[in-house]
């Protein structure tokens, strides 16, 4: 079911400062910031040869990332995103196996313009998992 790792997401309290670290200190290619109000975040993608790192900053006080930053003021790893060929088939297979899909269970459009779902971290060794259809 799983394809390659699409990205690893890191929640940050200051997206501009985090962008500077990756771009200027580490010499990485970094995308422009993109606000995603439907997900409550502003994101930047650090583009690597084999995957991406997504830097997430809360967009508003109601953002789930705001809660994460409140518990982890310096930020930290938030989730890992895996690619799947058919997100609905993957969802149905996972639900049949007892996994919990967050939200209403239906895919939303993610930062790459493709359907995404999030899976409950308690079902995946304490890690929030995102699936993205490719």
N, CA, C and O atoms as CSV, one atom per row, in Angstrom:
chain,resi,resn,atom,element,x,y,z
A,1,UNK,N,N,0.819,-1.193,0.000
A,1,UNK,CA,C,0.000,0.000,0.000
A,1,UNK,C,C,0.860,1.253,0.000
A,1,UNK,O,O,0.623,2.164,-0.794
A,2,UNK,N,N,1.867,1.315,0.887
A,2,UNK,CA,C,2.678,2.529,0.991
A,2,UNK,C,C,3.657,2.645,-0.157
A,2,UNK,O,O,4.273,1.668,-0.584
A,3,UNK,N,N,3.782,3.858,-0.639
A,3,UNK,CA,C,4.819,4.180,-1.601
A,3,UNK,C,C,5.981,4.827,-0.871
A,3,UNK,O,O,6.320,4.433,0.245
A,4,UNK,N,N,6.583,5.806,-1.495
A,4,UNK,CA,C,7.741,6.449,-0.885
A,4,UNK,C,C,7.322,7.472,0.164
A,4,UNK,O,O,6.152,7.843,0.258
A,5,UNK,N,N,8.291,7.919,0.947
A,5,UNK,CA,C,8.054,9.018,1.883
A,5,UNK,C,C,7.931,10.288,1.051
A,5,UNK,O,O,8.844,10.642,0.305
A,6,UNK,N,N,6.813,10.963,1.181
A,6,UNK,CA,C,6.611,12.203,0.449
A,6,UNK,C,C,7.278,13.358,1.172
A,6,UNK,O,O,7.995,14.151,0.562
A,7,UNK,N,N,7.036,13.451,2.499
A,7,UNK,CA,C,7.695,14.488,3.295
A,7,UNK,C,C,7.627,14.156,4.777
A,7,UNK,O,O,6.824,13.336,5.224
A,8,UNK,N,N,8.491,14.817,5.514
A,8,UNK,CA,C,8.483,14.794,6.968
A,8,UNK,C,C,8.161,16.221,7.400
A,8,UNK,O,O,8.800,17.173,6.953
A,9,UNK,N,N,7.169,16.358,8.268
A,9,UNK,CA,C,6.704,17.685,8.667
A,9,UNK,C,C,7.240,18.056,10.038
A,9,UNK,O,O,7.212,17.256,10.974
A,10,UNK,N,N,7.723,19.272,10.137
A,10,UNK,CA,C,8.238,19.818,11.383
A,10,UNK,C,C,7.440,21.076,11.715
A,10,UNK,O,O,7.410,22.024,10.930
A,11,UNK,N,N,6.798,21.080,12.874
A,11,UNK,CA,C,6.077,22.260,13.341
A,11,UNK,C,C,7.084,23.251,13.904
A,11,UNK,O,O,7.990,22.875,14.649
A,12,UNK,N,N,6.921,24.514,13.545
A,12,UNK,CA,C,7.860,25.549,13.994
A,12,UNK,C,C,7.078,26.757,14.518
A,12,UNK,O,O,5.992,27.052,14.020
A,13,UNK,N,N,7.621,27.456,15.517
A,13,UNK,CA,C,6.947,28.644,16.028
A,13,UNK,C,C,7.161,29.872,15.145
A,13,UNK,O,O,6.382,30.823,15.212
A,14,UNK,N,N,8.216,29.862,14.314
A,14,UNK,CA,C,8.555,31.022,13.483
A,14,UNK,C,C,9.027,30.511,12.120
A,14,UNK,O,O,10.171,30.082,11.967
A,15,UNK,N,N,8.137,30.564,11.141
A,15,UNK,CA,C,8.423,30.010,9.820
A,15,UNK,C,C,9.568,30.744,9.125
A,15,UNK,O,O,10.385,30.111,8.456
A,16,UNK,N,N,9.640,32.050,9.271
A,16,UNK,CA,C,10.723,32.815,8.630
A,16,UNK,C,C,12.079,32.402,9.202
A,16,UNK,O,O,13.040,32.220,8.453
A,17,UNK,N,N,12.159,32.254,10.514
A,17,UNK,CA,C,13.425,31.838,11.136
A,17,UNK,C,C,13.798,30.417,10.717
A,17,UNK,O,O,14.964,30.137,10.442
A,18,UNK,N,N,12.814,29.521,10.668
A,18,UNK,CA,C,13.084,28.140,10.259
A,18,UNK,C,C,13.530,28.083,8.804
A,18,UNK,O,O,14.427,27.316,8.454
A,19,UNK,N,N,12.904,28.893,7.963
A,19,UNK,CA,C,13.289,28.955,6.550
A,19,UNK,C,C,14.740,29.403,6.416
A,19,UNK,O,O,15.495,28.859,5.609
A,20,UNK,N,N,15.117,30.386,7.203
A,20,UNK,CA,C,16.492,30.880,7.179
A,20,UNK,C,C,17.479,29.780,7.547
A,20,UNK,O,O,18.529,29.652,6.917
A,21,UNK,N,N,17.151,28.986,8.561
A,21,UNK,CA,C,18.043,27.897,8.973
A,21,UNK,C,C,18.250,26.923,7.820
A,21,UNK,O,O,19.384,26.565,7.502
A,22,UNK,N,N,17.168,26.498,7.200
A,22,UNK,CA,C,17.296,25.513,6.119
A,22,UNK,C,C,17.948,26.104,4.874
A,22,UNK,O,O,18.796,25.464,4.252
A,23,UNK,N,N,17.555,27.323,4.508
A,23,UNK,CA,C,18.079,27.937,3.282
A,23,UNK,C,C,19.509,28.437,3.462
A,23,UNK,O,O,20.384,28.105,2.661
A,24,UNK,N,N,19.757,29.229,4.500
A,24,UNK,CA,C,21.039,29.909,4.644
A,24,UNK,C,C,22.089,29.085,5.389
A,24,UNK,O,O,23.264,29.101,5.021
A,25,UNK,N,N,21.678,28.372,6.424
A,25,UNK,CA,C,22.637,27.589,7.197
A,25,UNK,C,C,22.909,26.231,6.548
A,25,UNK,O,O,24.058,25.802,6.445
A,26,UNK,N,N,21.837,25.560,6.111
A,26,UNK,CA,C,21.991,24.227,5.540
A,26,UNK,C,C,22.120,24.229,4.014
A,26,UNK,O,O,22.457,23.203,3.422
A,27,UNK,N,N,21.857,25.361,3.381
A,27,UNK,CA,C,22.014,25.476,1.935
A,27,UNK,C,C,20.969,24.736,1.117
A,27,UNK,O,O,21.245,24.327,-0.011
A,28,UNK,N,N,19.792,24.560,1.659
A,28,UNK,CA,C,18.734,23.817,0.964
A,28,UNK,C,C,17.892,24.729,0.070
A,28,UNK,O,O,17.816,25.941,0.271
A,29,UNK,N,N,17.262,24.095,-0.929
A,29,UNK,CA,C,16.265,24.792,-1.756
A,29,UNK,C,C,14.972,24.854,-0.945
A,29,UNK,O,O,14.513,23.836,-0.427
A,30,UNK,N,N,14.389,26.041,-0.836
A,30,UNK,CA,C,13.199,26.235,-0.022
A,30,UNK,C,C,12.142,26.942,-0.864
A,30,UNK,O,O,12.434,27.926,-1.545
A,31,UNK,N,N,10.908,26.431,-0.811
A,31,UNK,CA,C,9.809,27.025,-1.567
A,31,UNK,C,C,9.340,28.333,-0.922
A,31,UNK,O,O,9.768,28.686,0.177
A,32,UNK,N,N,8.480,29.021,-1.606
A,32,UNK,CA,C,7.811,30.186,-1.030
A,32,UNK,C,C,6.793,29.706,0.005
A,32,UNK,O,O,6.288,28.587,-0.091
A,33,UNK,N,N,6.498,30.530,0.971
A,33,UNK,CA,C,5.489,30.200,1.982
A,33,UNK,C,C,4.113,30.138,1.318
A,33,UNK,O,O,3.794,30.919,0.422
A,34,UNK,N,N,3.314,29.187,1.786
A,34,UNK,CA,C,1.972,28.992,1.249
A,34,UNK,C,C,0.999,28.863,2.412
A,34,UNK,O,O,1.137,27.962,3.238
A,35,UNK,N,N,0.015,29.760,2.482
A,35,UNK,CA,C,-1.011,29.683,3.529
A,35,UNK,C,C,-2.065,28.664,3.116
A,35,UNK,O,O,-2.548,28.676,1.983
A,36,UNK,N,N,-2.414,27.787,4.041
A,36,UNK,CA,C,-3.449,26.777,3.819
A,36,UNK,C,C,-4.510,26.924,4.908
A,36,UNK,O,O,-4.510,26.160,5.873
A,37,UNK,N,N,-5.410,27.893,4.767
A,37,UNK,CA,C,-6.389,28.156,5.826
A,37,UNK,C,C,-7.247,26.943,6.187
A,37,UNK,O,O,-7.624,26.777,7.347
A,38,UNK,N,N,-7.561,26.090,5.199
A,38,UNK,CA,C,-8.400,24.922,5.490
A,38,UNK,C,C,-7.693,23.907,6.380
A,38,UNK,O,O,-8.343,23.051,6.979
A,39,UNK,N,N,-6.366,23.994,6.472
A,39,UNK,CA,C,-5.591,23.129,7.351
A,39,UNK,C,C,-5.044,23.894,8.565
A,39,UNK,O,O,-4.461,23.289,9.464
A,40,UNK,N,N,-5.229,25.212,8.594
A,40,UNK,CA,C,-4.784,26.010,9.731
A,40,UNK,C,C,-3.281,26.198,9.821
A,40,UNK,O,O,-2.742,26.360,10.915
A,41,UNK,N,N,-2.594,26.177,8.674
A,41,UNK,CA,C,-1.138,26.299,8.685
A,41,UNK,C,C,-0.647,27.149,7.521
A,41,UNK,O,O,-1.336,27.344,6.520
A,42,UNK,N,N,0.563,27.643,7.696
A,42,UNK,CA,C,1.350,28.189,6.599
A,42,UNK,C,C,2.534,27.249,6.464
A,42,UNK,O,O,3.150,26.874,7.461
A,43,UNK,N,N,2.858,26.864,5.222
A,43,UNK,CA,C,3.900,25.863,4.998
A,43,UNK,C,C,4.981,26.369,4.059
A,43,UNK,O,O,4.756,27.241,3.219
A,44,UNK,N,N,6.151,25.796,4.229
A,44,UNK,CA,C,7.286,25.956,3.325
A,44,UNK,C,C,7.816,24.545,3.103
A,44,UNK,O,O,7.872,23.747,4.039
A,45,UNK,N,N,8.202,24.236,1.877
A,45,UNK,CA,C,8.799,22.928,1.599
A,45,UNK,C,C,10.287,23.083,1.330
A,45,UNK,O,O,10.713,23.879,0.494
A,46,UNK,N,N,11.060,22.299,2.063
A,46,UNK,CA,C,12.497,22.186,1.833
A,46,UNK,C,C,12.646,21.032,0.848
A,46,UNK,O,O,12.280,19.895,1.148
A,47,UNK,N,N,13.182,21.333,-0.320
A,47,UNK,CA,C,13.226,20.353,-1.400
A,47,UNK,C,C,14.575,19.646,-1.423
A,47,UNK,O,O,15.614,20.254,-1.680
A,48,UNK,N,N,14.531,18.344,-1.148
A,48,UNK,CA,C,15.726,17.510,-1.135
A,48,UNK,C,C,15.680,16.571,-2.338
A,48,UNK,O,O,14.631,16.417,-2.962
A,49,UNK,N,N,16.791,15.953,-2.662
A,49,UNK,CA,C,16.828,15.057,-3.815
A,49,UNK,C,C,15.902,13.852,-3.653
A,49,UNK,O,O,15.322,13.394,-4.637
A,50,UNK,N,N,15.750,13.330,-2.434
A,50,UNK,CA,C,14.984,12.109,-2.246
A,50,UNK,C,C,13.645,12.286,-1.549
A,50,UNK,O,O,12.864,11.337,-1.474
A,51,UNK,N,N,13.357,13.488,-1.033
A,51,UNK,CA,C,12.075,13.751,-0.362
A,51,UNK,C,C,11.978,15.245,-0.070
A,51,UNK,O,O,12.750,16.042,-0.604
A,52,UNK,N,N,11.030,15.615,0.773
A,52,UNK,CA,C,10.865,17.005,1.187
A,52,UNK,C,C,10.732,17.060,2.710
A,52,UNK,O,O,10.345,16.082,3.349
A,53,UNK,N,N,11.056,18.208,3.270
A,53,UNK,CA,C,10.750,18.512,4.659
A,53,UNK,C,C,9.746,19.649,4.615
A,53,UNK,O,O,9.985,20.671,3.972
A,54,UNK,N,N,8.630,19.474,5.292
A,54,UNK,CA,C,7.587,20.497,5.345
A,54,UNK,C,C,7.712,21.228,6.674
A,54,UNK,O,O,7.635,20.604,7.733
A,55,UNK,N,N,7.901,22.533,6.630
A,55,UNK,CA,C,7.923,23.355,7.836
A,55,UNK,C,C,6.527,23.946,7.994
A,55,UNK,O,O,6.010,24.586,7.079
A,56,UNK,N,N,5.918,23.728,9.163
A,56,UNK,CA,C,4.539,24.148,9.435
A,56,UNK,C,C,4.518,25.217,10.515
A,56,UNK,O,O,5.121,25.049,11.575
A,57,UNK,N,N,3.830,26.306,10.249
A,57,UNK,CA,C,3.617,27.337,11.261
A,57,UNK,C,C,2.112,27.488,11.453
A,57,UNK,O,O,1.367,27.462,10.474
A,58,UNK,N,N,1.648,27.647,12.696
A,58,UNK,CA,C,0.206,27.816,12.909
A,58,UNK,C,C,-0.327,29.037,12.165
A,58,UNK,O,O,0.318,30.084,12.112
A,59,UNK,N,N,-1.505,28.880,11.600
A,59,UNK,CA,C,-2.211,29.988,10.953
A,59,UNK,C,C,-3.440,30.257,11.803
A,59,UNK,O,O,-4.510,29.701,11.561
A,60,UNK,N,N,-3.277,31.113,12.799
A,60,UNK,CA,C,-4.370,31.427,13.715
A,60,UNK,C,C,-4.321,30.602,14.986
A,60,UNK,O,O,-3.677,29.554,15.045
A,61,UNK,N,N,-5.011,31.092,15.995
A,61,UNK,CA,C,-5.004,30.451,17.315
A,61,UNK,C,C,-5.745,29.118,17.342
A,61,UNK,O,O,-5.494,28.298,18.226
A,62,UNK,N,N,-6.647,28.885,16.398
A,62,UNK,CA,C,-7.435,27.658,16.375
A,62,UNK,C,C,-6.732,26.514,15.645
A,62,UNK,O,O,-7.250,25.399,15.595
A,63,UNK,N,N,-5.567,26.783,15.088
A,63,UNK,CA,C,-4.809,25.770,14.365
A,63,UNK,C,C,-4.395,24.637,15.291
A,63,UNK,O,O,-3.996,24.872,16.431
A,64,UNK,N,N,-4.493,23.395,14.793
A,64,UNK,CA,C,-4.007,22.265,15.590
A,64,UNK,C,C,-2.504,22.380,15.828
A,64,UNK,O,O,-1.989,21.861,16.818
A,65,UNK,N,N,-1.812,23.047,14.937
A,65,UNK,CA,C,-0.370,23.255,15.101
A,65,UNK,C,C,-0.107,24.220,16.258
A,65,UNK,O,O,0.924,24.117,16.923
A,66,UNK,N,N,-1.027,25.157,16.505
A,66,UNK,CA,C,-0.868,26.073,17.644
A,66,UNK,C,C,-0.835,25.280,18.943
A,66,UNK,O,O,-0.046,25.584,19.838
A,67,UNK,N,N,-1.685,24.269,19.051
A,67,UNK,CA,C,-1.684,23.420,20.233
A,67,UNK,C,C,-0.390,22.634,20.365
A,67,UNK,O,O,0.131,22.463,21.467
A,68,UNK,N,N,0.129,22.157,19.237
A,68,UNK,CA,C,1.392,21.423,19.243
A,68,UNK,C,C,2.523,22.331,19.718
A,68,UNK,O,O,3.347,21.928,20.539
A,69,UNK,N,N,2.559,23.576,19.192
A,69,UNK,CA,C,3.607,24.534,19.580
A,69,UNK,C,C,3.454,24.920,21.047
A,69,UNK,O,O,4.459,25.136,21.724
A,70,UNK,N,N,2.232,25.011,21.555
A,70,UNK,CA,C,2.034,25.329,22.974
A,70,UNK,C,C,2.672,24.256,23.858
A,70,UNK,O,O,3.229,24.564,24.912
A,71,UNK,N,N,2.588,22.991,23.423
A,71,UNK,CA,C,3.181,21.889,24.186
A,71,UNK,C,C,4.673,21.734,23.912
A,71,UNK,O,O,5.410,21.197,24.739
A,72,UNK,N,N,5.112,22.208,22.747
A,72,UNK,CA,C,6.509,22.077,22.309
A,72,UNK,C,C,6.975,23.437,21.794
A,72,UNK,O,O,7.052,23.625,20.579
A,73,UNK,N,N,7.286,24.387,22.666
A,73,UNK,CA,C,7.563,25.760,22.248
A,73,UNK,C,C,8.668,25.914,21.208
A,73,UNK,O,O,8.644,26.866,20.427
A,74,UNK,N,N,9.626,25.007,21.183
A,74,UNK,CA,C,10.702,25.090,20.192
A,74,UNK,C,C,10.305,24.426,18.874
A,74,UNK,O,O,11.047,24.507,17.895
A,75,UNK,N,N,9.147,23.772,18.839
A,75,UNK,CA,C,8.708,23.039,17.661
A,75,UNK,C,C,9.180,21.603,17.726
A,75,UNK,O,O,9.684,21.148,18.753
A,76,UNK,N,N,9.011,20.891,16.621
A,76,UNK,CA,C,9.456,19.505,16.558
A,76,UNK,C,C,8.751,18.743,15.462
A,76,UNK,O,O,7.889,19.276,14.764
A,77,UNK,N,N,9.135,17.471,15.320
A,77,UNK,CA,C,8.526,16.653,14.278
A,77,UNK,C,C,7.034,16.508,14.540
A,77,UNK,O,O,6.618,16.183,15.652
A,78,UNK,N,N,6.242,16.747,13.518
A,78,UNK,CA,C,4.796,16.703,13.646
A,78,UNK,C,C,4.193,15.449,13.008
A,78,UNK,O,O,3.378,14.773,13.635
A,79,UNK,N,N,4.583,15.132,11.775
A,79,UNK,CA,C,4.053,13.939,11.114
A,79,UNK,C,C,4.960,13.501,9.971
A,79,UNK,O,O,5.865,14.223,9.553
A,80,UNK,N,N,4.686,12.288,9.478
A,80,UNK,CA,C,5.364,11.775,8.299
A,80,UNK,C,C,4.290,11.467,7.259
A,80,UNK,O,O,3.230,10.933,7.581
A,81,UNK,N,N,4.582,11.812,6.015
A,81,UNK,CA,C,3.620,11.626,4.929
A,81,UNK,C,C,4.125,10.565,3.960
A,81,UNK,O,O,5.233,10.656,3.432
A,82,UNK,N,N,3.287,9.562,3.742
A,82,UNK,CA,C,3.592,8.496,2.791
A,82,UNK,C,C,2.690,8.638,1.572
A,82,UNK,O,O,1.548,9.082,1.685
A,83,UNK,N,N,3.202,8.262,0.420
A,83,UNK,CA,C,2.423,8.278,-0.807
A,83,UNK,C,C,1.646,6.969,-0.945
A,83,UNK,O,O,2.134,5.899,-0.581
A,84,UNK,N,N,0.434,7.077,-1.476
A,84,UNK,CA,C,-0.379,5.911,-1.826
A,84,UNK,C,C,-0.959,6.142,-3.219
A,84,UNK,O,O,-1.178,7.281,-3.633
A,85,UNK,N,N,-1.202,5.054,-3.929
A,85,UNK,CA,C,-1.738,5.163,-5.289
A,85,UNK,C,C,-3.225,5.503,-5.297
A,85,UNK,O,O,-3.690,6.242,-6.164
A,86,UNK,N,N,-3.966,4.969,-4.338
A,86,UNK,CA,C,-5.424,5.168,-4.274
A,86,UNK,C,C,-5.791,5.432,-2.822
A,86,UNK,O,O,-5.827,4.511,-2.006
A,87,UNK,N,N,-6.060,6.678,-2.506
A,87,UNK,CA,C,-6.268,7.058,-1.103
A,87,UNK,C,C,-7.549,6.462,-0.527
A,87,UNK,O,O,-7.584,6.123,0.656
A,88,UNK,N,N,-8.599,6.326,-1.332
A,88,UNK,CA,C,-9.844,5.750,-0.823
A,88,UNK,C,C,-9.682,4.251,-0.539
A,88,UNK,O,O,-10.182,3.750,0.468
A,89,UNK,N,N,-8.990,3.547,-1.419
A,89,UNK,CA,C,-8.730,2.127,-1.184
A,89,UNK,C,C,-7.841,1.953,0.049
A,89,UNK,O,O,-8.069,1.056,0.860
A,90,UNK,N,N,-6.831,2.810,0.189
A,90,UNK,CA,C,-5.952,2.748,1.360
A,90,UNK,C,C,-6.750,3.014,2.627
A,90,UNK,O,O,-6.595,2.302,3.620
A,91,UNK,N,N,-7.600,4.031,2.602
A,91,UNK,CA,C,-8.436,4.353,3.772
A,91,UNK,C,C,-9.313,3.165,4.146
A,91,UNK,O,O,-9.384,2.779,5.313
A,92,UNK,N,N,-9.978,2.591,3.157
A,92,UNK,CA,C,-10.894,1.487,3.436
A,92,UNK,C,C,-10.149,0.276,4.004
A,92,UNK,O,O,-10.639,-0.383,4.920
A,93,UNK,N,N,-8.981,-0.009,3.464
A,93,UNK,CA,C,-8.168,-1.133,3.959
A,93,UNK,C,C,-7.726,-0.881,5.400
A,93,UNK,O,O,-7.769,-1.785,6.233
A,94,UNK,N,N,-7.302,0.354,5.691
A,94,UNK,CA,C,-6.844,0.690,7.038
A,94,UNK,C,C,-7.989,0.659,8.045
A,94,UNK,O,O,-7.826,0.146,9.152
A,95,UNK,N,N,-9.136,1.198,7.675
A,95,UNK,CA,C,-10.296,1.184,8.574
A,95,UNK,C,C,-10.724,-0.257,8.847
A,95,UNK,O,O,-11.059,-0.600,9.980
A,96,UNK,N,N,-10.713,-1.103,7.813
A,96,UNK,CA,C,-11.067,-2.520,7.996
A,96,UNK,C,C,-10.090,-3.206,8.958
A,96,UNK,O,O,-10.459,-4.151,9.654
A,97,UNK,N,N,-8.848,-2.724,8.991
A,97,UNK,CA,C,-7.837,-3.289,9.885
A,97,UNK,C,C,-7.891,-2.663,11.279
A,97,UNK,O,O,-7.116,-3.049,12.154
A,98,UNK,N,N,-8.795,-1.700,11.498
A,98,UNK,CA,C,-8.960,-1.096,12.819
A,98,UNK,C,C,-8.303,0.247,13.013
A,98,UNK,O,O,-8.360,0.796,14.113
A,99,UNK,N,N,-7.679,0.802,11.985
A,99,UNK,CA,C,-7.036,2.117,12.115
A,99,UNK,C,C,-8.097,3.219,12.107
A,99,UNK,O,O,-9.162,3.075,11.507
A,100,UNK,N,N,-7.783,4.308,12.780
A,100,UNK,CA,C,-8.684,5.460,12.842
A,100,UNK,C,C,-8.198,6.564,11.930
A,100,UNK,O,O,-7.032,6.957,11.971
A,101,UNK,N,N,-9.110,7.061,11.104
A,101,UNK,CA,C,-8.831,8.198,10.233
A,101,UNK,C,C,-9.312,9.444,10.966
A,101,UNK,O,O,-10.430,9.465,11.481
A,102,UNK,N,N,-8.489,10.472,11.018
A,102,UNK,CA,C,-8.869,11.701,11.715
A,102,UNK,C,C,-9.845,12.520,10.865
A,102,UNK,O,O,-9.938,12.338,9.651
A,103,UNK,N,N,-10.559,13.414,11.523
A,103,UNK,CA,C,-11.541,14.244,10.826
A,103,UNK,C,C,-12.771,13.428,10.478
A,103,UNK,O,O,-13.145,12.509,11.206
A,104,UNK,N,N,-13.401,13.772,9.356
A,104,UNK,CA,C,-14.627,13.067,8.959
A,104,UNK,C,C,-14.357,11.813,8.125
A,104,UNK,O,O,-15.289,11.158,7.658
A,105,UNK,N,N,-13.075,11.485,7.941
A,105,UNK,CA,C,-12.728,10.280,7.193
A,105,UNK,C,C,-12.611,10.471,5.703
A,105,UNK,O,O,-12.229,9.549,4.982
A,106,UNK,N,N,-12.934,11.654,5.236
A,106,UNK,CA,C,-12.845,11.939,3.805
A,106,UNK,C,C,-11.584,12.734,3.507
A,106,UNK,O,O,-11.185,13.586,4.300
A,107,UNK,N,N,-10.952,12.460,2.367
A,107,UNK,CA,C,-9.741,13.204,2.009
A,107,UNK,C,C,-10.019,14.693,1.828
A,107,UNK,O,O,-11.104,15.098,1.409
A,108,UNK,N,N,-9.010,15.493,2.158
A,108,UNK,CA,C,-9.004,16.927,1.870
A,108,UNK,C,C,-7.885,17.174,0.877
A,108,UNK,O,O,-7.004,16.331,0.705
A,109,UNK,N,N,-7.915,18.306,0.234
A,109,UNK,CA,C,-6.843,18.659,-0.688
A,109,UNK,C,C,-5.699,19.264,0.115
A,109,UNK,O,O,-5.895,20.215,0.872
A,110,UNK,N,N,-4.501,18.705,-0.057
A,110,UNK,CA,C,-3.323,19.143,0.678
A,110,UNK,C,C,-2.535,20.209,-0.055
A,110,UNK,O,O,-2.987,20.750,-1.064
A,111,UNK,N,N,-1.361,20.503,0.457
A,111,UNK,CA,C,-0.510,21.580,-0.064
A,111,UNK,C,C,-0.046,21.330,-1.491
A,111,UNK,O,O,0.274,22.279,-2.207
A,112,UNK,N,N,-0.003,20.071,-1.919
A,112,UNK,CA,C,0.434,19.760,-3.283
A,112,UNK,C,C,-0.737,19.653,-4.249
A,112,UNK,O,O,-0.561,19.254,-5.400
A,113,UNK,N,N,-1.950,20.014,-3.776
A,113,UNK,CA,C,-3.131,19.939,-4.626
A,113,UNK,C,C,-3.658,18.527,-4.810
A,113,UNK,O,O,-4.418,18.267,-5.743
A,114,UNK,N,N,-3.263,17.610,-3.931
A,114,UNK,CA,C,-3.667,16.211,-4.026
A,114,UNK,C,C,-4.408,15.804,-2.758
A,114,UNK,O,O,-4.215,16.421,-1.711
A,115,UNK,N,N,-5.254,14.772,-2.834
A,115,UNK,CA,C,-6.001,14.331,-1.655
A,115,UNK,C,C,-5.084,13.785,-0.560
A,115,UNK,O,O,-4.124,13.064,-0.830
A,116,UNK,N,N,-5.408,14.149,0.685
A,116,UNK,CA,C,-4.653,13.684,1.856
A,116,UNK,C,C,-5.612,13.247,2.960
A,116,UNK,O,O,-6.747,13.716,3.046
A,117,UNK,N,N,-5.126,12.341,3.798
A,117,UNK,CA,C,-5.811,11.899,5.015
A,117,UNK,C,C,-4.783,11.800,6.131
A,117,UNK,O,O,-3.599,11.577,5.879
A,118,UNK,N,N,-5.241,11.966,7.362
A,118,UNK,CA,C,-4.366,11.773,8.518
A,118,UNK,C,C,-4.885,10.607,9.336
A,118,UNK,O,O,-6.093,10.421,9.482
A,119,UNK,N,N,-3.952,9.820,9.869
A,119,UNK,CA,C,-4.267,8.637,10.662
A,119,UNK,C,C,-3.865,8.866,12.117
A,119,UNK,O,O,-2.847,9.500,12.396
A,120,UNK,N,N,-4.660,8.353,13.025
A,120,UNK,CA,C,-4.456,8.595,14.453
A,120,UNK,C,C,-3.090,8.086,14.907
A,120,UNK,O,O,-2.729,6.944,14.622
A,121,UNK,N,N,-2.325,8.927,15.615
A,121,UNK,CA,C,-0.983,8.506,16.052
A,121,UNK,C,C,-0.989,7.305,17.003
A,121,UNK,O,O,-0.020,6.546,17.025
A,122,UNK,N,N,-2.036,7.116,17.774
A,122,UNK,CA,C,-2.074,5.976,18.699
A,122,UNK,C,C,-2.139,4.642,17.956
A,122,UNK,O,O,-1.830,3.596,18.527
A,123,UNK,N,N,-2.539,4.679,16.686
A,123,UNK,CA,C,-2.605,3.463,15.887
A,123,UNK,C,C,-1.294,3.187,15.149
A,123,UNK,O,O,-1.130,2.118,14.561
A,124,UNK,N,N,-0.358,4.146,15.175
A,124,UNK,CA,C,0.882,4.027,14.399
A,124,UNK,C,C,2.104,4.406,15.232
A,124,UNK,O,O,2.898,5.273,14.865
A,125,UNK,N,N,2.220,3.714,16.374
A,125,UNK,CA,C,3.418,3.806,17.213
A,125,UNK,C,C,3.699,5.217,17.702
A,125,UNK,O,O,4.856,5.603,17.870
A,126,UNK,N,N,2.633,5.992,17.932
A,126,UNK,CA,C,2.788,7.341,18.452
A,126,UNK,C,C,3.122,8.387,17.409
A,126,UNK,O,O,3.460,9.518,17.759
A,127,UNK,N,N,3.037,8.033,16.123
A,127,UNK,CA,C,3.378,8.970,15.054
A,127,UNK,C,C,2.144,9.316,14.239
A,127,UNK,O,O,1.440,8.426,13.762
A,128,UNK,N,N,1.883,10.595,14.080
A,128,UNK,CA,C,0.831,11.052,13.197
A,128,UNK,C,C,1.247,10.732,11.766
A,128,UNK,O,O,2.335,11.118,11.337
A,129,UNK,N,N,0.394,10.031,11.025
A,129,UNK,CA,C,0.710,9.621,9.654
A,129,UNK,C,C,-0.247,10.328,8.700
A,129,UNK,O,O,-1.460,10.345,8.907
A,130,UNK,N,N,0.322,10.905,7.662
A,130,UNK,CA,C,-0.457,11.491,6.579
A,130,UNK,C,C,-0.291,10.587,5.362
A,130,UNK,O,O,0.806,10.101,5.084
A,131,UNK,N,N,-1.388,10.365,4.642
A,131,UNK,CA,C,-1.328,9.676,3.358
A,131,UNK,C,C,-1.663,10.685,2.279
A,131,UNK,O,O,-2.594,11.478,2.419
A,132,UNK,N,N,-0.894,10.648,1.197
A,132,UNK,CA,C,-1.158,11.539,0.059
A,132,UNK,C,C,-1.265,10.699,-1.195
A,132,UNK,O,O,-0.388,9.884,-1.481
A,133,UNK,N,N,-2.337,10.895,-1.945
A,133,UNK,CA,C,-2.507,10.166,-3.202
A,133,UNK,C,C,-1.610,10.770,-4.280
A,133,UNK,O,O,-1.565,11.987,-4.462
A,134,UNK,N,N,-0.908,9.906,-4.981
A,134,UNK,CA,C,-0.031,10.375,-6.079
A,134,UNK,C,C,-0.409,9.693,-7.378
A,134,UNK,O,O,0.206,9.950,-8.413
